[in-house]
Amino acid sequence: MQNQKRIVLNDSQGKLVIDPMVGGALVDYDFKGPQGWIPILRPGNSFQRSGPFSLGCNVLLPFANRISGGGFKTPLGQLKLSPNLVGEPFPIHGNVFQEPWQIIRVAEDEVYLTLQSEGPSRFRYSAQLRYKLEEGILSIELDVINQAEETLPYGIGFHPWLAREENSQLQFNAVGCWLEDSQHLPTEHVIPGSGPSSDFRERSGFPNGLLNNAYTGWDGIAELIRPQHGLNVHVKAADPLSCLQIYSPSVDADFVCIEPVNHTVDALNNVGKPGTVCPQWLENDEYLSATCSVEPMEL
């Protein structure tokens, strides 16, 4: 059903609210667990922010995270990009999270959205977005077709703001981890747990301070353990989403971002460096697909 331009999906175990007008973002996602209805994404009124990043899950396209140097090189010369958020010195997370999407079809447990984008810069593409609930499990599918006359690199991914409590833990397998500087740009690719990096190959709590790292060689499964609510929340993705960006502002935060993406931060300005994973270059009319699921389970 639709309610004031937002779409509500329901099944026996899940409730989902989508806002097509604000980046096709998820507003809320609740799961019927052992203690009744439990927020899986950070509730929209719990965070002192406005705009798209006050919502529960954003879509990332045609790039993820930050790009330095005013853009990147292509075979046809520099592709220039400008900052797109107040307070951010670099362009970040592409443009679809800021754009209104068109509704194609709505069912009780499924919705299809579409977007035609003339930008940013020389990007020209069409995208389709599908959300589906099945026994409380959320599935997301994002497709993009390059409609520019030139071959361009497409970054793609998902940015869920997952609810957590002070005793929550995280576990996932990855091969490497990018450290970052004060501008949140990559500096060094290390083994998880080396230096100031966090290692989640075994269940671990969150560090006291900021955690904002890109993990490489991710095996496609991340587990958020929430014992206070008797839940494990699995974030799953398949190729090409082999990188995992983890963002936690502090140990006291009531959320963690577990972001499956297909490239590392500022990859096109770090080509050739160990640990760099680049976005996929698409020719005209070539397409790229990505899928992700969020699966709450009782402990």
C-alpha positions as CSV (number, residue, x, y, z in Angstrom):
1,M,0.0,0.0,0.0
2,Q,1.0,3.6,-0.4
3,N,0.8,6.2,2.3
4,Q,1.8,9.9,1.7
5,K,4.2,8.9,-1.1
6,R,5.8,6.2,1.1
7,I,5.2,2.5,0.4
8,V,4.5,-0.1,3.1
9,L,5.2,-3.8,2.6
10,N,4.0,-6.5,5.0
11,D,4.2,-10.2,5.5
12,S,3.7,-12.4,8.5
13,Q,7.2,-11.7,9.9
14,G,8.2,-8.4,8.5
15,K,7.2,-4.7,7.9
16,L,9.0,-2.5,5.5
17,V,8.6,1.2,4.7
18,I,10.2,2.7,1.4
19,D,10.4,6.3,0.4
20,P,10.7,6.6,-3.4
21,M,11.0,10.4,-3.3
22,V,14.2,10.3,-1.1
23,G,16.5,8.0,-3.0
24,G,14.3,5.0,-3.0
25,A,15.5,4.5,0.6
26,L,14.2,2.2,3.2
27,V,12.8,4.2,6.1
28,D,12.0,1.4,8.6
29,Y,12.3,-2.4,8.7
30,D,10.9,-4.4,11.6
31,F,11.0,-8.1,12.3
32,K,8.6,-10.1,14.4
33,G,11.0,-11.9,16.8
34,P,10.8,-13.7,20.1
35,Q,10.1,-10.3,21.9
36,G,7.5,-9.0,19.3
37,W,8.3,-6.4,16.7
38,I,12.0,-5.4,16.7
39,P,13.6,-2.7,14.6
40,I,16.3,-4.1,12.3
41,L,17.3,-0.8,10.8
42,R,17.9,2.3,13.0
43,P,14.5,3.9,13.6
44,G,14.2,7.1,11.5
45,N,13.6,9.3,14.5
46,S,16.6,8.1,16.5
47,F,19.4,10.0,14.8
48,Q,20.0,13.7,14.8
49,R,20.3,14.1,11.0
50,S,18.1,15.2,8.2
51,G,17.9,14.2,4.6
52,P,18.6,10.8,3.1
53,F,21.1,9.7,5.8
54,S,18.4,10.0,8.4
55,L,16.7,7.0,6.9
56,G,17.4,3.3,7.4
57,C,19.1,2.1,4.2
58,N,20.4,3.9,1.1
59,V,21.3,2.7,-2.4
60,L,24.7,3.6,-3.8
61,L,25.3,4.3,-7.5
62,P,27.2,5.1,-9.7
63,F,30.0,5.1,-7.0
64,A,30.3,4.3,-3.3
65,N,32.0,6.4,-0.6
66,R,34.4,9.3,-1.4
67,I,36.3,10.3,-4.5
68,S,39.2,12.7,-4.2
69,G,41.0,14.9,-6.6
70,G,37.9,16.4,-8.2
71,G,37.2,13.2,-10.1
72,F,39.2,10.5,-11.9
73,K,40.8,9.6,-15.2
74,T,38.9,7.9,-18.1
75,P,40.1,7.0,-21.6
76,L,38.3,10.2,-22.7
77,G,40.0,12.4,-20.1
78,Q,39.3,13.5,-16.6
79,L,35.7,13.0,-15.4
80,K,35.1,15.8,-13.0
81,L,32.9,15.4,-9.9
82,S,31.8,18.0,-7.4
83,P,31.0,17.6,-3.7
84,N,27.3,16.7,-3.3
85,L,26.7,17.1,0.4
86,V,27.0,20.0,2.7
87,G,30.0,19.6,5.0
88,E,31.7,17.0,2.7
89,P,34.8,18.2,0.8
90,F,34.5,15.3,-1.7
91,P,31.7,13.8,-3.7
92,I,30.3,10.8,-1.8
93,H,28.0,7.8,-2.6
94,G,27.0,8.8,-6.1
95,N,23.7,10.5,-6.7
96,V,20.8,8.0,-6.5
97,F,20.4,8.3,-2.8
98,Q,19.4,12.0,-3.4
99,E,17.1,11.4,-6.4
100,P,13.3,10.6,-6.6
101,W,12.5,7.2,-8.0
102,Q,9.5,6.3,-10.1
103,I,7.1,3.5,-8.9
104,I,6.7,0.7,-11.4
105,R,4.8,-1.9,-9.5
106,V,3.7,-2.4,-5.9
107,A,2.4,-5.7,-4.4
108,E,1.8,-6.6,-0.8
109,D,5.3,-7.9,-0.2
110,E,7.3,-6.5,-3.2
111,V,8.0,-3.2,-5.0
112,Y,9.8,-2.2,-8.2
113,L,11.2,1.3,-8.7
114,T,13.1,2.9,-11.6
115,L,15.4,5.9,-12.2
116,Q,16.7,7.6,-15.3
117,S,19.8,9.7,-14.4
118,E,21.5,12.4,-16.4
119,G,24.6,12.6,-14.3
120,P,26.6,13.1,-12.2
121,S,29.1,14.6,-14.6
122,R,29.2,12.4,-17.8
123,F,27.3,9.5,-16.2
124,R,24.1,8.6,-18.1
125,Y,22.3,5.5,-16.9
126,S,19.0,3.8,-16.0
127,A,18.5,1.9,-12.8
128,Q,15.9,-0.5,-11.4
129,L,15.5,-1.3,-7.7
130,R,13.5,-4.2,-6.2
131,Y,12.6,-4.7,-2.5
132,K,11.0,-8.0,-1.4
133,L,9.9,-9.4,1.9
134,E,9.6,-13.2,2.4
135,E,8.9,-14.6,5.9
136,G,10.5,-11.4,7.3
137,I,13.7,-11.6,5.2
138,L,14.5,-8.6,3.1
139,S,15.9,-9.0,-0.4
140,I,17.2,-6.0,-2.4
141,E,18.2,-6.1,-6.1
142,L,19.7,-3.2,-8.0
143,D,20.4,-3.1,-11.7
144,V,22.1,-0.4,-13.8
145,I,22.6,0.1,-17.5
146,N,25.2,2.5,-18.8
147,Q,23.5,4.8,-21.3
148,A,26.5,7.1,-21.9
149,E,28.2,6.9,-25.2
150,E,31.5,6.2,-23.5
151,T,32.7,3.3,-21.3
152,L,32.5,4.3,-17.7
153,P,33.2,2.7,-14.3
154,Y,30.1,1.9,-12.2
155,G,30.3,1.5,-8.4
156,I,27.3,-0.1,-6.8
157,G,26.2,-1.1,-3.3
158,F,23.9,-0.8,-0.3
159,H,24.2,1.3,2.8
160,P,22.0,-0.1,5.7
161,W,22.0,1.6,9.1
162,L,21.5,-1.4,11.2
163,A,20.2,-1.0,14.8
164,R,22.4,-2.3,17.6
165,E,22.7,-2.3,21.3
166,E,25.7,-1.8,23.7
167,N,26.3,-5.6,23.9
168,S,26.0,-6.3,20.2
169,Q,28.8,-8.0,18.3
170,L,29.9,-8.3,14.7
171,Q,31.5,-11.2,12.8
172,F,32.6,-11.6,9.2
173,N,35.6,-13.0,7.2
174,A,37.8,-10.7,5.1
175,V,41.3,-10.8,3.8
176,G,42.4,-7.2,4.1
177,C,41.4,-3.8,5.6
178,W,42.1,-0.3,4.4
179,L,43.2,2.3,7.0
180,E,42.1,5.9,6.5
181,D,43.3,9.4,7.1
182,S,41.6,12.3,8.7
183,Q,39.7,13.0,5.5
184,H,38.4,9.4,5.4
185,L,40.6,8.6,2.4
186,P,42.6,5.3,2.1
187,T,46.2,5.2,3.3
188,E,47.4,1.6,3.8
189,H,46.0,-1.9,3.1
190,V,46.7,-4.2,6.0
191,I,45.7,-7.6,7.4
192,P,42.6,-7.2,9.7
193,G,43.7,-6.6,13.2
194,S,47.1,-5.0,12.2
195,G,47.8,-1.6,13.7
196,P,44.7,0.4,14.5
197,S,42.4,-1.8,12.3
198,S,39.6,-4.0,13.8
199,D,39.4,-7.7,13.2
200,F,36.0,-9.3,13.1
201,R,37.0,-12.8,11.9
202,E,35.8,-13.9,15.3
203,R,32.9,-12.3,17.1
204,S,33.9,-9.0,18.5
205,G,32.4,-5.9,20.1
206,F,32.9,-2.4,18.6
207,P,35.9,-0.2,19.3
208,N,35.5,2.8,21.6
209,G,36.2,5.3,18.9
210,L,35.5,5.7,15.2
211,L,35.4,2.7,13.0
212,N,35.3,3.5,9.3
213,N,37.2,1.0,7.2
214,A,36.8,-0.9,3.9
215,Y,37.4,-4.6,4.1
216,T,38.5,-6.6,1.1
217,G,38.2,-10.2,0.2
218,W,34.9,-10.4,2.1
219,D,33.2,-13.8,1.8
220,G,29.7,-12.3,1.4
221,I,28.3,-13.0,4.9
222,A,28.3,-10.6,7.9
223,E,26.6,-11.5,11.2
224,L,25.4,-8.8,13.7
225,I,24.6,-10.5,17.0
226,R,22.0,-8.8,19.1
227,P,21.5,-10.8,22.4
228,Q,19.4,-8.2,24.0
229,H,16.6,-9.0,21.5
230,G,17.5,-12.7,21.0
231,L,18.5,-12.1,17.3
232,N,21.3,-12.6,14.8
233,V,21.0,-10.3,11.7
234,H,22.8,-11.7,8.7
235,V,23.8,-9.3,5.9
236,K,24.5,-11.3,2.7
237,A,25.7,-10.4,-0.7
238,A,27.2,-12.1,-3.8
239,D,29.6,-10.9,-6.5
240,P,30.3,-8.3,-7.5
241,L,29.9,-7.0,-3.9
242,S,33.3,-8.4,-2.5
243,C,34.1,-5.3,-0.3
244,L,32.5,-4.4,3.0
245,Q,32.6,-0.9,4.4
246,I,32.0,-0.8,8.2
247,Y,31.0,2.5,9.9
248,S,30.5,2.9,13.6
249,P,31.0,6.4,15.1
250,S,31.7,5.0,18.6
251,V,31.0,2.1,21.0
252,D,28.0,4.0,22.3
253,A,26.2,4.3,18.9
254,D,22.8,2.7,18.5
255,F,23.6,1.6,14.9
256,V,26.3,0.2,12.7
257,C,26.6,0.5,8.9
258,I,27.5,-2.8,7.2
259,E,27.8,-1.8,3.5
260,P,28.3,-4.3,0.7
261,V,30.0,-2.6,-2.2
262,N,31.9,-3.5,-5.4
263,H,34.9,-1.3,-4.9
264,T,37.2,0.2,-2.3
265,V,37.2,3.9,-1.3
266,D,38.6,6.3,-3.9
267,A,39.6,3.2,-6.0
268,L,40.1,5.0,-9.3
269,N,42.6,7.3,-7.8
270,N,44.5,4.4,-6.2
271,V,44.8,2.1,-9.2
272,G,47.7,-0.4,-8.9
273,K,48.1,-0.1,-5.1
274,P,47.8,-3.4,-3.2
275,G,44.3,-4.0,-2.0
276,T,42.6,-1.6,-4.4
277,V,39.4,-3.0,-5.9
278,C,38.0,-1.0,-8.8
279,P,34.4,-0.5,-9.9
280,Q,33.3,-2.3,-13.1
281,W,33.7,-0.5,-16.4
282,L,30.6,-0.8,-18.5
283,E,30.3,-0.1,-22.2
284,N,27.2,1.6,-23.7
285,D,24.1,-0.5,-23.0
286,E,26.1,-2.9,-20.8
287,Y,24.5,-3.7,-17.4
288,L,25.5,-4.5,-13.9
289,S,23.4,-6.2,-11.2
290,A,23.9,-6.5,-7.4
291,T,21.8,-8.3,-4.7
292,C,21.8,-8.1,-1.0
293,S,19.7,-9.7,1.8
294,V,19.1,-8.9,5.4
295,E,18.1,-12.0,7.3
296,P,17.1,-11.7,11.0
297,M,17.2,-15.0,12.9
298,E,16.4,-16.1,16.4
299,L,19.4,-16.9,18.6
